[in-house]
Amino acid sequence: MLRIESPPPPRTGRARSVAVIGAGITGLTAARRLHEAGLQVTVLEAAPQVGGQLEAVQVAGHHLDVGAESVFTAAPGPLELIEELGLDDDLVAAQRATTWIRTRRGLRPLPEGFTPAGPSRLLPVLRSGVLSPLGMLRAGLEPLVSATDPDRDVAVGVELQRRFGREVTDRLVDPLLGGLHAGDVRTLSLRAATPQLAGLLARHRSLLLRRRPPSRSGPAFVTLGQGMGAITRALAAQLPADALRCATPVEQIRPADDRLVIATADGAELTVDGVVLATPAQVAARLVAGDSPEAAEVLGTLRTASVAIVALAYPAAAAEVPAIRDGTGLLVPSTLPGLLKAATFLSTKWPHHRHEDVTLIRASAGRAGDDRAMHLDDAALVDRLHAELSLATGLTLAPQAAVVRRWPRTMPQLEVGHHRRLAGARAALARDLPGVALAGAPYAGPGLSACLRSATEAATQLLTIRQEAVR
Ligand SMILES: Cc1cc2nc3c(=O)[nH]c(=O)nc-3n(C[C@H](O)[C@H](O)[C@H](O)COP(=O)(O)OP(=O)(O)OC[C@H]3O[C@@H](n4cnc5c(N)ncnc54)[C@H](O)[C@@H]3O)c2cc1C
């Protein structure tokens, strides 16, 4: 068996070497922070390349993202990282156009002021035509409803229903927030899944009456012209050449004296002082199961949803269909039948995806508790999503090319009680495998901003352990 010993800790007991398991944006960001702090870092990644959920494919000769597609500029972290990495020249701003919501009566515009941070303006909601007259009346009563209790962990859809009425949850919160999380807004935790909204509700008695900060200048969403994977490639390129080992799945983490031994599938072992575990939670559960069965049990039960992305190339004339010409995409409430969860009209939304030969559209399917898309073969899935898109938009052309990318058990469901469950797993790990820090979307949520925050927290946790050991 090949043994790779990193230098033992000096007499001070100072942690010097760390392993980061998983080279998605979380693992690589944690690695960067730890490397900058002077630690010897080794990143172990199962796949042949870095990036995880930042992945692109070629469709009809065009490169497009099939994992994370955009950065919400109001959320802290990703834009700053893009600047730090010198990628800001490649930023592309999303075009301002309508996002459609599919209703039983056709497409209606998502009201302005309705963002991933919740509803803030009533007038656009009233004008959008998404709510019935009774639903509008009920939404307008929000200032009379008692304040949100910041100490209670509640579901985001349940709390917004209490404040604005059932229609707002079913027709707006479900397609927007439920779509982003591929989840059920009546089980997703307000505090864990939508911390920004929870903060607003804790600070303001009414979302409608609160004094809104002046609207931010600049685009709400941006992306990178060369694809979001440029971020993870740039992060990897800044690490020392021998720090990154791809195609190296980790199989086990176990304690050895005061250190940790990482066993990889090729039979090698690496001994380190700390570990950032930035893999899917079900993998993390397997890696720690031998020495921390209690942590493994919690991690193994964190719920996920599977999603499928279908990248479609239509003839260029598809861009002239009014719904596609005037919109950046559409969202579908879970209460409507069908598989289609959302679609992004890439050629309308992003200037760099406007091509003479094709119109690019990205469709998605799959939510918590709905795995139908995962059981269809690729051709059947493409047919179904194309048919539903055509019905929703009036598109009559057939796609020229399509690529399917499935993401099984990828979208974390931060349900009510998530923080409590996670605290239990972290306490068990601290007892059984001290020096192992959990990071990434399974714990912090699916947005890139949450992943970056969690990477920094994990790096800080290991650096703090180091400082405590030095004292
Ligand atoms: C379809 C889709 C669309 C999305 N759209 C957006 C968006 O527009 N904006 C946004 O902000 N977020 C979006 N997200 C969410 C965002 O992409 C993710 O939250 C984020 O990329 C997760 O990063 P991560 O590093 O935590 O995990 P991952 O990217 O999943 O990385 C984990 C890594 O661990 C590796 N690994 C697994 N097992 C092992 C092992 N045994 N040993 C070593 N390595 C292992 C994996 O190969 C992988 O590279 C989207 C996600 C999906 C799936």
PDBQT file of the ligand as one rigid body, heavy atoms in Angstrom, charges set to zero:
ROOT
HETATM    1  C1  LIG A 501     -28.986  22.113 -12.274  1.00  0.00    +0.000 C 
HETATM    2  C2  LIG A 501     -28.438  23.058 -11.245  1.00  0.00    +0.000 A 
HETATM    3  C3  LIG A 501     -28.584  24.419 -11.415  1.00  0.00    +0.000 A 
HETATM    4  C4  LIG A 501     -28.078  25.312 -10.468  1.00  0.00    +0.000 A 
HETATM    5  N1  LIG A 501     -28.164  26.659 -10.709  1.00  0.00    +0.000 NA
HETATM    6  C5  LIG A 501     -27.597  27.534  -9.853  1.00  0.00    +0.000 A 
HETATM    7  C6  LIG A 501     -27.514  28.916 -10.167  1.00  0.00    +0.000 A 
HETATM    8  O1  LIG A 501     -27.913  29.344 -11.248  1.00  0.00    +0.000 OA
HETATM    9  N2  LIG A 501     -26.969  29.752  -9.249  1.00  0.00    +0.000 N 
HETATM   10  C7  LIG A 501     -26.467  29.299  -8.053  1.00  0.00    +0.000 A 
HETATM   11  O2  LIG A 501     -25.989  30.107  -7.239  1.00  0.00    +0.000 OA
HETATM   12  N3  LIG A 501     -26.478  27.973  -7.753  1.00  0.00    +0.000 NA
HETATM   13  C8  LIG A 501     -27.012  27.081  -8.631  1.00  0.00    +0.000 A 
HETATM   14  N4  LIG A 501     -26.980  25.740  -8.364  1.00  0.00    +0.000 N 
HETATM   15  C9  LIG A 501     -26.389  25.285  -7.103  1.00  0.00    +0.000 C 
HETATM   16  C10 LIG A 501     -24.854  25.292  -7.131  1.00  0.00    +0.000 C 
HETATM   17  O3  LIG A 501     -24.383  24.875  -8.391  1.00  0.00    +0.000 OA
HETATM   18  C11 LIG A 501     -24.333  24.328  -6.072  1.00  0.00    +0.000 C 
HETATM   19  O4  LIG A 501     -24.910  24.621  -4.823  1.00  0.00    +0.000 OA
HETATM   20  C12 LIG A 501     -22.822  24.398  -5.898  1.00  0.00    +0.000 C 
HETATM   21  O5  LIG A 501     -22.157  24.337  -7.149  1.00  0.00    +0.000 OA
HETATM   22  C13 LIG A 501     -22.391  23.247  -5.005  1.00  0.00    +0.000 C 
HETATM   23  O6  LIG A 501     -20.996  23.273  -4.852  1.00  0.00    +0.000 OA
HETATM   24  P1  LIG A 501     -20.271  22.273  -3.847  1.00  0.00    +0.000 P 
HETATM   25  O7  LIG A 501     -18.825  22.483  -4.042  1.00  0.00    +0.000 OA
HETATM   26  O8  LIG A 501     -20.819  22.435  -2.479  1.00  0.00    +0.000 OA
HETATM   27  O9  LIG A 501     -20.721  20.807  -4.326  1.00  0.00    +0.000 OA
HETATM   28  P2  LIG A 501     -20.391  20.044  -5.683  1.00  0.00    +0.000 P 
HETATM   29  O10 LIG A 501     -20.254  20.984  -6.806  1.00  0.00    +0.000 OA
HETATM   30  O11 LIG A 501     -21.405  18.959  -5.779  1.00  0.00    +0.000 OA
HETATM   31  O12 LIG A 501     -18.956  19.404  -5.426  1.00  0.00    +0.000 OA
HETATM   32  C14 LIG A 501     -18.765  18.246  -4.667  1.00  0.00    +0.000 C 
HETATM   33  C15 LIG A 501     -17.575  17.513  -5.256  1.00  0.00    +0.000 C 
HETATM   34  O13 LIG A 501     -17.293  16.369  -4.438  1.00  0.00    +0.000 OA
HETATM   35  C16 LIG A 501     -16.822  15.361  -5.308  1.00  0.00    +0.000 C 
HETATM   36  N5  LIG A 501     -16.892  14.049  -4.639  1.00  0.00    +0.000 N 
HETATM   37  C17 LIG A 501     -17.979  13.272  -4.438  1.00  0.00    +0.000 A 
HETATM   38  N6  LIG A 501     -17.622  12.129  -3.816  1.00  0.00    +0.000 NA
HETATM   39  C18 LIG A 501     -16.292  12.202  -3.592  1.00  0.00    +0.000 A 
HETATM   40  C19 LIG A 501     -15.341  11.327  -2.968  1.00  0.00    +0.000 A 
HETATM   41  N7  LIG A 501     -15.699  10.140  -2.443  1.00  0.00    +0.000 N 
HETATM   42  N8  LIG A 501     -14.039  11.705  -2.936  1.00  0.00    +0.000 NA
HETATM   43  C20 LIG A 501     -13.637  12.894  -3.480  1.00  0.00    +0.000 A 
HETATM   44  N9  LIG A 501     -14.508  13.752  -4.074  1.00  0.00    +0.000 NA
HETATM   45  C21 LIG A 501     -15.812  13.416  -4.123  1.00  0.00    +0.000 A 
HETATM   46  C22 LIG A 501     -17.747  15.480  -6.508  1.00  0.00    +0.000 C 
HETATM   47  O14 LIG A 501     -17.211  14.812  -7.644  1.00  0.00    +0.000 OA
HETATM   48  C23 LIG A 501     -17.836  16.985  -6.666  1.00  0.00    +0.000 C 
HETATM   49  O15 LIG A 501     -16.856  17.494  -7.551  1.00  0.00    +0.000 OA
HETATM   50  C24 LIG A 501     -27.449  24.821  -9.304  1.00  0.00    +0.000 A 
HETATM   51  C25 LIG A 501     -27.310  23.438  -9.126  1.00  0.00    +0.000 A 
HETATM   52  C26 LIG A 501     -27.783  22.563 -10.097  1.00  0.00    +0.000 A 
HETATM   53  C27 LIG A 501     -27.591  21.078  -9.927  1.00  0.00    +0.000 C 
ENDROOT
TORSDOF 0
